[in-house]
Each structure stands twice: as structure tokens, then as C-alpha cells.
Amino acid sequence: MLLQASGISKNYGVTNILSNINLLVNERERIGLVGVNGAGKSTLLKIIAGEIRADQGQIFKAKETRIGYLAQNSGLQSERSIWDEMLHVFAHLIETEKELRSLEEQIADPALMADEKKYADTLNRYSTRSDWFREQGGYEMETRIRSILHGMGFGSFSFDTPIRTLSGGQKTRLALARILLQAPDVLMLDEPTNYLDIETLTWLEDYLRGYSGAIVVVSHDRYFLDALVTTIVEIERHQSKRFTGNYSKYIELKAADYEIQSKHYERQQNEIAKMEDFIQKNIVRATTTKRAQSRRKALEKIERLDKPLGDLKKASFTFEVEQTTGKEVLQVNDLSMSYPNKGSLFQHVSLDMRRGETVALIGPNGIGKSTLLKALVGQLEPTNGSIFWGTNVKIGYYDQEQTGLNPNNTVLEELWSNYSHLEEARIRTVLGNFLFSGEDVLKKVMALSGGEKARVSLAKLMLKKANVLILDEPTNHLDLFSKEVLESALMDYDGTLLFISHDRYFLNKMAERIVELSPTGTQHFLGNYDDYVEKKQELAEMQAEALLIASKDSAANTATDKTTSASSFEDNKQAKREERSRQRRQEQLEAEIAQLEEEITELEHQLTLPEVYQDYVVVQETQAKIDEKKARLTLTYEHWEETMA
């Protein structure tokens, strides 16, 4: 055992946050703390870290146990450069290194050799300090710094860069890098995946899996929790409960536990009802009074089970469409964006979207994903290229920075000012569905948490009834339960969806196509995140194999360059013919896909007609046609994907 929190309780005024919370951390254990926003997860970490005091309870830990705590969105504040700040973590090793250099100079001094005892003491001191320096990783500290900075996305940065010049997200990543270098025995991280792109997230998971200490992490990233943790501690209704396994296993265990408790409760309630019925019928009869009294005593001794509490109240909403768009929703051609004095951000971006598609836009931090979305909604002007929106398009835009919210408005005013034609009762009902009830609707926007602001923005978006949703990191700041509600609402959405996300679970659940943005353009991948990773791996293997073959052929072809020069022209012509043939095939398949999708849409519309859905035979025939065309569509998409490879 490295650490134990026992009976922790915390109140803020009359508001109870934590009540009798217990947390045990063993060596090399990976614990995920989960619960809704405001459940008290961050408060518990702060109590363990000693930043705030608990009202009740105790923290037990060995004296030699070092605790490292990184708060949520805690950017690194320093006047040093990136390198100097990271090197400062190893100040004790640097001092020892200076001492070793000084000892080396003394050992080399002929005057010291004359004094045998002093010389022997110096050699002994040097040996002892040198062994300690090596054991503490003194010879690897610069390598560790470079490795972690590269993994956290600072590989392209000049290490002389002053930290004060970095953005808030970069400072947060740097704070995480520093605490990883400190390598405490118990590493406590509060939402460490915020501001991390997918590449950095993957690196962090791998690093933490091999971490030598114990880890306690608060995260709303389900993919991250599944990949890392082996224990889940749930904080719900101010109390804690421990589950063995990752997040997916926790969901299974919690559901099974609730079902078992419900059965036990129902069984006991049935027994109690039978006993009460027997007592009521027999208590007044002389022949059965004693038996009834005996039953009454037994009933009084029963330790009654509490009714199992179901899931907490969740937000509830749907995205409705007021008017359907045309078949072609968006066409982006050769788009480029650049900033004054900073050069090009990206160029040659092309993107097409058809009605009903769900497309995810991904890429590393700073590549320009949010900038591209702002260009699409007209907030920024592109440097080059064109953007064409289809007919009847009504855009709903979700900004991850929540810049569309007025901080001086109350929650009620924020919605009402945008939808003044609605009655107050309707606005309050909508806000209630987003978990703003009673006095909550009178809170100022500036006083809301990140998750609450996100829910206000989603409420405004829902009321807009847009047929095209453009969402920039919609799952940021949302707890695990709210993410599930958002996913459900978006999966039932009839419009067209384009979104940015680093949430790999969300990408897997939602994306039908992934567009990867780079400085030189876009790459398109059919399928979800796992499909994208598999395809990228295939492409990397093919490229590596091609390079290997090319290097072998290069040596062999040097001697035959003259004989092949005549045939190279014909080979080039053949390659061009094949490329033209591929493009024609691709266009034919795209036309076939469009035709099939239109036919499926028409057949599905027929199923909604009374003269069809009231006739069972016609419904069966229509559904059979839909299934057949969907099968053809899947096969055609596969053929189309082959032409893209």
C-alpha cells in the first residue's frame, strides 16, 4: 500500500461534496476516478495532495512516498525556457554532477596525492556519489527530457523558447511533461487528456502503461480509461465505490450489480408483503394469534434493504431538422488559409459532403482544424480556394471556446435572447432537459463551469433546428454520462454532421468517414477511427516495403539504366493510361453510389406512406428492396475504396 484515504468528507457551506470516501492505492496500481461533473473527484485529489483540508477523515501514507498532483488545466507558469524548466526538475542531480567534476579535479591534483588519507577519502567520496548519480538516472536525464518533450508534442520547438510565450494549452502540456519527469510514487492527474491531440494521447497511454509508480487519474476519455486503468473508483451521490477492471468492465459490473440489488430488494419486498398480509388476516383469530405475533416479531427484526438507486438524472435532448437540404451539401475546392507574418497554415484542402453524412476532421494540434471550420461558417476568409454550400442549408455551429455565450447573461437570458419568440415555460423546459433547474437558470454564464457552458451551448444549438451541424470538440468539458447522451442525440440526427474531435471513443461511435488535415491538404478514409488506424498502418507498411524494394532495385538498375531508358517512356504512357482508367472507374462508382443512396432514400420514404405501411406485403417487398440496395451500396463502397488506395 502506498496511500490510503479513509472516511474523507467535505462540505462547502451547507453543500455536501464528499461523504465518507475511501480510496486505497497500491504499488503500480492504475486507478480511474469517474463520476459526473461536480461529483467531487477534483476535490478528493486536492485533499490527498494537501491543497485543501477535509472536514473529516484521514490520509495515510509512508514518509518516503512522494505524491505528484497535476490539477485540471494547470498551465506551467515560469520565466525559464522550456529546456531550463525541464532541467530544473533534476536540480539535485545537477548539483551532484558539479560535485563530481570538482572531486575529479581534486583527485587529479598532485598535492592531494601526497596526503594518502585525504586522497583515499576523496576517492571513496567520488565512488559513493558517482554510484548514487548513476542509480538516480543522472546519465539519462537529458535523454529523458528530450524523449518526454518529443512525446508531448514539443519535438519541433526550439528548447530555448520562453515558457511565457506559449499558449494556454501548450503550458498545460508542458506542466504534464514536467510532472512525468519528476516521476512521483503516486501520480495524480486531473483530466490530463485535455489539449492533447490523438498522436500525443497515444504516446501518453503507452508511457503511463510502463510507469513505475501508481497512477490515479480523473478522466472523461473512455478510450484512455480502457487502455490504461485496471481499477475504477466511482464517486456518485457523494460516496465512493470500487470496481475491478477498466471503464468498459465497470459499466458491465455496475449494471449487473444494480440488477442483483434490485432482485434482492424485490424479493425482500415480496416476503414483507406476504408477512404483513398474514399478520393482518390472522392477528385477530384466536387460533392463529400466536403465529401472527411471531411473524410480527420476525418482521420487526428484518434488516430492510434500501431501494437501489438508479442512474443519476441525465441531460435529455434531440437535434431536430426543420427543413431538408439538397443532396449535395458542401463542396470545398483547393482551399488555403494563411495568417499575416506567419505564412501558410494549410493549402490544397478539398472536401465534399452529401446529405446525411457524418464526417470527422482530425489532425495534430495547431494544424488549423478549427480555422477550417471557421472558414466554412464564414467567420474567416480563406486565402485561396472556394466554398460552396448546397440548397436549403441551415448551419448550426458549436465553438469549443464558447465565444458565442454572453458572460453577463443569466442562463435563462442566454437562451431567451436568441429565441425570444418562445415562451419562458418552453425555455425553462429545455434548460431542465439540460440539467438546469430551479435557481440554476438564474446563474450568470461567467460563473458556470466548462461542462455547464457546454450544455448551454448545446441547448442553443438544439433550438436552432439546423440541418447541418458543425461541431468543434463537442465532447470537451462533458462528463462521461453527458457524452453518451450527446452521442445518442447525434446518432438519431437526420441532418449532415461535420465535427472535430480527439475523443477516439466518440470518433469510433460517430464517424462514417475521417478526413485527416495536413499542411499540404486532406486525406480521406472511409470508416471510423479504428478503420483509419488500420488503413494508416497498411499504408505505412506498404511505403516501407516500397522503399526497401526501391533501394534494392536501385543497385540492380544502375547497370541496366541504358537498356531500360527506351522502355521507360512506354511504361510512363501505360501508367498514365491506367491512372485515367482508375479515375473513370472511380467516377462511375461514385455515380452508382449516389444513385443507390437516392433510391434507398426514396424507398425509405415510401415506408412512411399510409398506403404502404398499412399493407404488410408491400412493407415486406419494400424492405427487401432496401436491404438488397444497401448490400449493393456496401459492395460499391468497397470497390470505390479500392480505387482510392
C-alpha positions in Angstrom: 0.0 0.0 0.0 1.3 3.4 -1.0 -1.6 5.6 0.1 -5.0 5.3 1.8 -7.7 7.9 2.2 -10.2 6.9 4.8 -13.6 8.4 5.7 -13.0 11.6 3.8 -15.9 14.1 4.0 -16.0 17.7 2.6 -18.7 20.3 2.7 -18.8 23.8 1.2 -21.2 25.7 3.4 -24.4 23.6 3.5 -23.5 21.8 0.3 -22.2 18.3 0.8 -19.5 17.3 -1.7 -17.9 14.1 -0.3 -19.2 11.8 2.4 -17.1 9.0 4.0 -15.0 8.5 0.9 -12.4 5.7 0.9 -9.5 5.2 -1.6 -6.7 2.7 -1.4 -3.7 3.0 -3.8 -1.4 0.0 -4.1 2.0 -0.2 -5.8 1.8 0.2 -9.6 -2.0 0.3 -9.5 -3.8 2.3 -12.2 -7.0 3.8 -10.8 -9.6 5.8 -12.8 -11.8 8.2 -10.8 -15.2 8.6 -12.5 -18.4 10.5 -11.8 -20.5 13.3 -13.2 -19.2 16.9 -13.3 -19.4 18.3 -9.7 -19.3 14.9 -8.1 -16.2 15.8 -6.1 -13.4 14.0 -8.0 -11.1 17.0 -8.2 -11.9 17.9 -4.6 -10.7 14.5 -3.5 -7.4 14.8 -5.4 -6.8 18.2 -3.8 -7.4 16.8 -0.3 -4.9 13.9 -0.9 -2.4 16.4 -2.4 -2.7 18.6 0.7 -4.0 21.6 -1.2 -7.3 21.7 0.8 -8.3 20.2 4.2 -11.0 17.6 4.6 -13.7 18.2 7.2 -13.4 14.6 8.3 -11.2 11.6 7.6 -7.5 10.9 7.3 -4.8 10.3 4.7 -2.3 7.6 5.5 1.0 7.3 3.5 4.6 6.2 4.2 7.1 9.1 4.7 9.1 8.0 1.7 6.0 8.0 -0.6 6.2 11.0 -3.0 2.9 12.3 -4.4 2.7 14.3 -7.6 -0.5 16.2 -8.5 -1.4 17.9 -11.7 -4.6 19.9 -11.5 -7.0 20.3 -14.4 -5.9 22.9 -16.9 -3.0 24.0 -14.7 -0.7 25.6 -17.2 3.0 25.9 -16.3 3.9 29.5 -15.2 7.7 30.2 -15.4 10.2 32.7 -16.7 12.6 30.0 -17.7 12.9 28.5 -21.2 11.4 25.1 -22.0 14.7 23.3 -21.6 15.8 25.1 -18.4 12.4 24.4 -16.7 12.6 20.7 -17.5 16.3 20.6 -16.4 15.3 22.2 -13.1 13.5 19.0 -12.2 16.9 17.4 -11.9 18.5 20.2 -9.8 19.7 17.7 -7.2 21.4 15.6 -9.9 23.0 18.7 -11.5 24.4 19.7 -8.1 25.8 16.2 -7.7 27.3 16.4 -11.2 29.1 19.6 -10.3 30.4 17.9 -7.1 31.7 15.0 -9.2 33.6 17.4 -11.5 35.1 19.1 -8.5 36.1 15.8 -7.0 37.7 14.8 -10.3 39.8 18.0 -10.3 40.9 17.3 -6.7 41.8 13.7 -7.5 44.0 14.9 -10.4 45.8 17.4 -8.1 49.3 16.1 -7.3 49.2 18.0 -3.9 46.3 15.8 -2.8 48.1 12.6 -3.6 50.8 13.5 -1.0 48.2 13.1 1.7 47.2 9.4 1.5 44.3 9.6 3.9 42.7 12.7 2.3 43.3 11.2 -1.1 41.6 7.9 -0.1 38.7 9.8 1.5 38.2 11.8 -1.7 38.3 8.6 -3.9 35.8 7.0 -1.6 33.5 10.1 -1.7 33.8 10.2 -5.5 32.9 6.5 -5.8 29.9 6.8 -3.5 28.5 9.9 -5.2 29.2 8.5 -8.6 27.2 5.3 -7.8 24.3 7.4 -6.4 24.3 9.7 -9.5 24.1 6.7 -11.8 21.3 5.0 -9.8 19.3 8.2 -9.8 19.5 8.3 -13.6 21.9 11.2 -13.8 23.4 9.9 -17.1 20.0 9.6 -18.7 18.4 12.9 -17.6 18.9 14.8 -20.9 17.7 11.8 -22.9 14.6 11.5 -20.7 13.9 15.3 -21.1 14.2 15.1 -24.9 12.0 11.9 -25.1 9.2 13.3 -23.0 9.2 16.7 -24.7 9.0 15.0 -28.1 6.2 12.7 -26.9 4.3 15.7 -25.5 4.4 17.5 -28.9 7.4 19.8 -28.4 9.7 18.0 -30.8 9.5 20.8 -33.3 10.0 23.6 -30.7 13.3 25.3 -30.0 14.1 24.4 -26.4 15.2 27.9 -25.8 11.6 29.1 -26.3 10.5 31.1 -23.2 7.6 29.4 -21.5 5.7 32.8 -21.1 5.3 32.9 -24.9 3.4 29.6 -25.1 -0.4 29.3 -25.4 -2.5 28.0 -22.5 -2.8 24.6 -24.0 1.0 24.3 -24.6 1.6 25.4 -21.0 -0.7 22.7 -19.8 1.1 20.0 -21.8 4.4 21.3 -20.5 3.2 21.0 -16.9 2.3 17.4 -17.7 5.7 16.8 -19.2 7.4 18.2 -16.0 5.4 16.0 -13.6 6.2 12.9 -15.7 9.9 13.8 -15.4 9.5 14.1 -11.6 8.2 10.5 -11.6 6.5 10.6 -8.1 5.5 7.3 -6.4 1.8 8.2 -6.7 1.0 10.2 -9.9 -2.4 12.0 -9.6 -3.7 13.6 -12.9 -6.9 15.6 -13.2 -8.1 15.5 -16.8 -4.6 15.1 -18.4 -6.0 14.4 -21.9 -7.4 18.0 -22.3 -5.5 19.8 -25.1 -3.8 16.6 -26.3 -4.1 15.6 -29.9 -4.5 11.9 -30.9 -0.8 11.3 -31.5 0.2 12.7 -28.1 -2.7 10.8 -26.4 -1.4 7.6 -27.8 2.1 8.3 -26.7 0.9 9.2 -23.2 -1.1 6.0 -22.8 2.0 3.9 -23.8 4.2 5.9 -21.4 1.8 5.6 -18.4 1.3 1.9 -19.0 5.0 1.4 -18.4 5.2 3.9 -15.5 6.9 2.5 -12.4 4.7 4.2 -9.8 1.0 4.1 -9.1 -1.5 6.3 -11.1 -4.8 7.9 -10.0 -6.4 9.7 -12.9 -9.6 11.7 -13.4 -10.7 11.4 -17.0 -13.8 11.6 -19.2 -11.9 9.9 -22.0 -13.3 6.4 -22.2 -10.8 5.2 -24.8 -8.0 6.4 -22.5 -9.5 4.8 -19.4 -10.0 1.5 -21.2 -6.4 1.5 -22.4 -4.8 2.4 -19.1 -6.7 1.7 -15.8 -7.2 -1.6 -14.0 -9.5 -0.2 -11.3 -12.4 2.2 -11.4 -13.5 4.2 -8.3 -16.9 5.7 -8.9 -17.9 8.8 -6.9 -21.6 9.1 -7.1 -24.1 10.8 -4.7 -21.1 11.9 -2.5 -19.9 8.4 -1.9 -17.3 6.0 -3.5 -17.5 2.5 -4.8 -14.6 0.4 -6.2 -14.8 -1.8 -9.3 -12.1 -4.1 -10.7 -11.3 -3.6 -14.4 -11.2 -0.8 -17.0 -14.1 1.6 -17.8 -16.0 -0.9 -20.1 -15.8 -3.6 -17.4 -17.0 -1.1 -14.8 -20.1 -0.3 -16.9 -20.9 -4.1 -17.1 -20.3 -4.6 -13.4 -22.3 -1.6 -12.4 -25.3 -2.8 -14.5 -25.0 -6.3 -13.1 -24.7 -5.0 -9.5 -27.8 -2.9 -9.9 -29.8 -5.9 -11.3 -28.7 -8.1 -8.4 -29.6 -5.4 -5.8 -33.0 -4.9 -7.5 -33.8 -8.6 -7.3 -32.8 -8.8 -3.7 -34.9 -5.7 -2.9 -37.9 -7.1 -4.8 -37.6 -10.5 -3.2 -37.5 -8.9 0.3 -40.4 -6.6 -0.5 -42.5 -9.7 -1.6 -41.6 -11.5 1.6 -42.5 -8.5 3.7 -45.8 -8.1 1.8 -46.7 -11.8 2.5 -45.8 -11.5 6.2 -47.8 -8.3 6.6 -50.8 -9.9 4.8 -50.6 -13.0 7.0 -50.4 -10.8 10.2 -53.4 -8.7 9.1 -55.5 -11.8 8.4 -54.6 -13.8 11.4 -53.8 -11.4 14.3 -57.5 -11.2 15.4 -58.2 -15.0 15.2 -57.7 -16.8 18.5 -56.3 -19.9 16.9 -53.7 -18.1 14.9 -52.8 -15.1 17.1 -49.6 -16.6 18.4 -48.3 -17.4 14.9 -49.3 -13.9 13.7 -47.4 -12.3 16.7 -44.4 -14.5 15.9 -44.4 -13.2 12.3 -44.7 -9.7 13.5 -41.6 -10.0 15.7 -39.7 -11.6 12.8 -40.9 -8.7 10.6 -39.6 -6.2 13.1 -36.2 -7.8 13.1 -35.7 -7.8 9.4 -32.9 -5.5 8.2 -34.7 -3.8 5.4 -32.8 -3.2 2.2 -32.9 0.3 0.7 -34.4 0.5 -2.8 -31.4 0.5 -5.2 -30.9 4.0 -6.7 -30.9 4.0 -10.5 -28.8 6.1 -12.7 -28.4 9.8 -12.0 -30.6 12.2 -14.0 -29.1 12.7 -17.4 -29.4 15.5 -19.9 -32.1 14.7 -22.4 -32.3 16.3 -25.9 -32.6 15.6 -29.6 -31.4 17.6 -32.6 -34.4 18.2 -35.0 -34.3 19.3 -38.6 -36.7 22.0 -39.7 -36.0 21.7 -43.5 -34.1 19.0 -45.5 -31.1 20.1 -47.5 -30.4 19.2 -51.1 -28.4 16.1 -51.9 -25.1 18.0 -52.3 -24.4 19.8 -49.0 -20.9 21.1 -49.2 -18.1 21.4 -51.8 -14.7 22.8 -50.8 -12.1 23.2 -53.6 -8.4 23.8 -53.2 -8.8 25.8 -50.0 -5.8 27.6 -48.4 -5.5 29.5 -45.2 -2.6 31.7 -44.0 -2.0 34.3 -41.3 -0.1 37.6 -41.8 3.6 37.2 -41.0 3.1 33.5 -40.2 2.9 32.0 -43.7 0.6 29.3 -44.8 -1.4 27.3 -42.3 -2.6 24.7 -44.8 -3.3 24.6 -48.5 -5.0 22.4 -51.3 -7.8 21.3 -49.0 -10.8 19.7 -50.7 -13.9 18.3 -49.0 -17.3 17.2 -50.3 -20.2 16.3 -48.1 -23.6 14.8 -49.1 -26.9 14.9 -47.2 -26.9 12.7 -44.1 -23.1 12.1 -43.9 -21.2 12.1 -40.7 -17.6 13.2 -41.2 -14.8 13.7 -38.7 -12.0 16.1 -39.2 -8.7 15.1 -37.4 -5.1 16.2 -37.3 -2.4 17.4 -34.9 -2.9 20.4 -32.7 -2.1 23.7 -34.4 -2.7 22.3 -37.9 -5.7 24.5 -38.5 -8.8 22.3 -37.9 -10.7 25.0 -36.0 -9.6 27.6 -38.5 -11.0 25.5 -41.3 -14.4 25.2 -39.6 -14.5 29.0 -39.0 -13.8 29.5 -42.7 -16.7 27.1 -43.5 -19.2 29.1 -41.3 -18.0 32.4 -42.7 -16.1 33.7 -39.7 -12.8 33.7 -41.5 -11.9 34.5 -45.1 -9.8 31.8 -46.9 -6.6 32.9 -48.7 -7.4 30.8 -51.8 -10.0 28.3 -53.0 -13.8 28.2 -52.8 -16.5 27.0 -50.5 -20.0 26.1 -52.0 -22.9 25.3 -49.7 -25.9 23.4 -51.2 -29.6 24.4 -51.3 -31.6 24.9 -48.1 -28.6 24.6 -45.9 -29.1 25.9 -42.3 -25.8 25.7 -40.3 -25.6 25.1 -36.5 -22.0 25.8 -35.3 -20.6 24.7 -31.9 -17.5 26.6 -30.9 -15.2 24.8 -28.4 -14.2 28.2 -26.9 -17.9 29.1 -26.2 -17.3 32.6 -27.7 -20.9 32.7 -28.6 -22.0 33.0 -25.0 -22.5 36.3 -23.3 -20.8 36.1 -19.9 -23.1 38.8 -18.4 -26.3 36.9 -19.2 -28.0 34.5 -16.9 -28.6 31.0 -18.3 -32.2 31.8 -18.9 -31.4 35.1 -20.7 -28.8 33.5 -22.9 -31.4 31.2 -24.5 -34.2 33.7 -24.4 -32.2 36.4 -26.1 -31.6 34.1 -29.1 -35.2 32.6 -29.1 -37.3 35.5 -27.9 -40.4 34.1 -29.8 -40.5 31.2 -27.3 -42.4 31.3 -24.1 -40.5 31.3 -20.8 -42.0 28.0 -19.8 -40.6 26.4 -23.0 -37.2 27.8 -22.4 -37.2 26.6 -18.8 -38.3 23.1 -20.0 -35.4 23.0 -22.5 -33.0 24.1 -19.8 -34.4 21.4 -17.5 -33.6 18.8 -20.1 -30.0 20.1 -20.0 -30.0 19.7 -16.1 -30.6 23.4 -15.3 -33.5 23.5 -12.9 -34.9 25.9 -10.3 -32.4 28.7 -9.4 -29.7 27.2 -11.7 -31.3 29.1 -14.7 -30.5 32.4 -12.9 -26.8 31.7 -12.7 -24.6 34.1 -14.7 -22.8 32.4 -17.6 -19.5 33.7 -16.3 -20.0 31.7 -13.1 -20.6 28.4 -14.9 -18.1 25.5 -15.2 -16.8 24.3 -18.5 -19.3 21.5 -18.6 -22.2 23.8 -17.8 -21.2 26.2 -20.5 -21.1 23.3 -22.9 -24.6 22.3 -22.0 -25.9 25.9 -22.5 -24.3 25.9 -26.0 -25.8 22.6 -26.9 -29.2 23.8 -25.7 -29.0 26.8 -28.0 -27.9 24.5 -30.9 -30.8 22.2 -30.3 -33.3 25.0 -30.5 -31.9 26.2 -33.9 -33.1 23.1 -35.7 -30.2 23.3 -38.2 -29.9 20.7 -40.9 -26.1 20.9 -40.9 -24.2 20.7 -37.6 -20.5 21.8 -37.5 -19.1 20.9 -34.1 -15.6 21.8 -32.8 -14.6 19.4 -30.0 -18.2 18.9 -28.7 -17.2 16.4 -26.0 -14.7 18.7 -24.3 -15.8 19.5 -20.8 -18.6 17.0 -20.8 -18.7 14.2 -18.3 -19.0 10.6 -19.4 -22.7 10.5 -18.9 -23.3 13.7 -20.9 -21.1 12.3 -23.7 -23.3 9.3 -24.0 -26.4 11.5 -24.3 -24.8 13.6 -26.9 -23.8 10.6 -28.9 -27.3 9.2 -28.8 -28.8 12.6 -29.9 -26.3 12.8 -32.8 -26.9 9.2 -33.9 -30.6 10.0 -34.2 -29.9 13.3 -36.1 -31.3 13.3 -39.6 -29.1 16.1 -40.9 -25.4 16.3 -42.0 -22.6 16.4 -39.4 -19.0 17.6 -39.6 -17.1 17.5 -36.4 -13.6 17.8 -34.9 -12.7 15.5 -32.0 -9.7 14.0 -30.3 -12.0 11.6 -28.4 -11.3 8.3 -30.0 -14.3 6.5 -28.5 -16.5 9.3 -29.9 -14.8 9.0 -33.3 -15.4 5.2 -33.3 -19.0 5.6 -32.4 -19.9 8.5 -34.7 -17.6 8.8 -37.8 -18.6 7.3 -41.1 -15.7 9.0 -42.8 -12.5 10.5 -41.5 -10.7 13.5 -43.1 -7.1 14.0 -42.0 -5.8 17.6 -42.3 -2.2 18.3 -43.0 -0.3 21.4 -44.2 -0.5 20.1 -47.8 -4.1 19.1 -47.9 -6.5 16.4 -46.8 -6.6 12.6 -46.9 -9.9 10.8 -46.8 -10.6 7.5 -45.1 -13.9 5.5 -45.0 -15.0 4.2 -41.7 -14.4 5.1 -38.0 -11.2 5.7 -36.0 -10.2 2.1 -35.8 -10.6 1.7 -39.5 -8.5 4.8 -40.0 -5.7 3.5 -37.8 -5.7 0.1 -39.6 -5.6 1.8 -43.0 -2.7 4.2 -41.9 -0.8 1.2 -40.7 -1.3 -0.6 -44.0 -0.1 2.5 -45.9 3.0 2.8 -43.7 3.8 -0.9 -44.2 3.4 -0.5 -48.0 5.5 2.6 -48.1 8.3 0.9 -46.0 8.1 -2.2 -48.3 8.2 0.1 -51.4 11.3 1.9 -50.1 13.0 -1.4 -49.4 12.3 -2.7 -52.9 13.3 0.6 -54.4 16.7 0.6 -52.6 17.3 -3.0 -53.8 16.3 -2.2 -57.3 18.4 1.0 -57.4 21.6 -1.1 -57.0 20.5 -3.6 -59.6 19.2 -1.0 -62.1 22.4 1.1 -62.1 24.0 -1.3 -64.6 20.9 -1.5 -66.8 19.9 2.2 -67.0 20.8 2.4 -70.7 18.7 -0.7 -71.7 15.6 0.5 -69.7 15.6 4.1 -70.9 13.9 3.1 -74.1 11.1 1.2 -72.3 10.6 3.8 -69.6 8.7 6.1 -72.0 6.3 3.2 -72.8 5.9 2.4 -69.1 5.1 6.0 -68.3 2.4 6.0 -71.0 1.0 2.8 -69.7 0.9 4.2 -66.1 -1.0 7.3 -67.4 -3.5 5.1 -69.2 -4.0 3.1 -66.1 -4.5 6.2 -64.0 -7.1 7.6 -66.4 -8.9 4.2 -66.3 -8.8 4.3 -62.5 -10.3 7.8 -62.4 -13.1 6.8 -64.9 -13.8 3.7 -62.7 -13.9 5.9 -59.6 -16.3 8.4 -61.2 -18.6 5.5 -62.3 -18.6 4.1 -58.8 -19.3 7.5 -57.3 -22.3 8.0 -59.7 -23.5 4.5 -58.8 -23.2 5.2 -55.0 -25.2 8.5 -55.5 -27.9 6.6 -57.4 -28.2 3.8 -54.9 -28.3 6.3 -52.0 -31.1 8.2 -53.7 -33.1 5.0 -54.4 -32.7 3.9 -50.8 -33.9 7.3 -49.5 -36.9 7.1 -51.8 -37.8 3.6 -50.7 -37.4 4.5 -47.0 -39.7 7.5 -47.7 -42.3 5.1 -49.2 -42.4 3.1 -45.9 -43.7 6.3 -44.2 -46.7 6.5 -46.5 -50.0 5.2 -45.0 -50.9 3.2 -48.2 -47.6 1.3 -47.8 -47.1 0.8 -44.1 -50.7 -0.4 -43.7 -50.1 -3.1 -46.3 -47.9 -5.8 -44.7 -47.0 -7.5 -48.0 -45.9 -4.2 -49.6 -43.8 -3.3 -46.5 -42.0 -6.7 -46.8 -41.4 -6.2 -50.5 -40.1 -2.6 -50.0 -37.9 -3.6 -47.1 -36.4 -6.4 -49.2 -35.6 -3.9 -51.9 -34.0 -1.6 -49.4 -31.8 -4.5 -48.0 -30.8 -5.5 -51.4 -29.8 -2.0 -52.4 -27.9 -1.4 -49.1 -25.9 -4.6 -49.8 -25.1 -3.3 -53.3 -24.1 0.0 -51.8 -21.7 -1.6 -49.3 -20.1 -3.6 -52.1 -19.8 -0.5 -54.3 -18.3 1.5 -51.4 -15.7 -1.3 -51.0 -14.8 -1.1 -54.7 -14.7 2.7 -54.5 -12.3 2.5 -51.6 -10.0 0.2 -53.6 -9.8 2.8 -56.3 -8.7 5.3 -53.6 -5.8 3.2 -52.3 
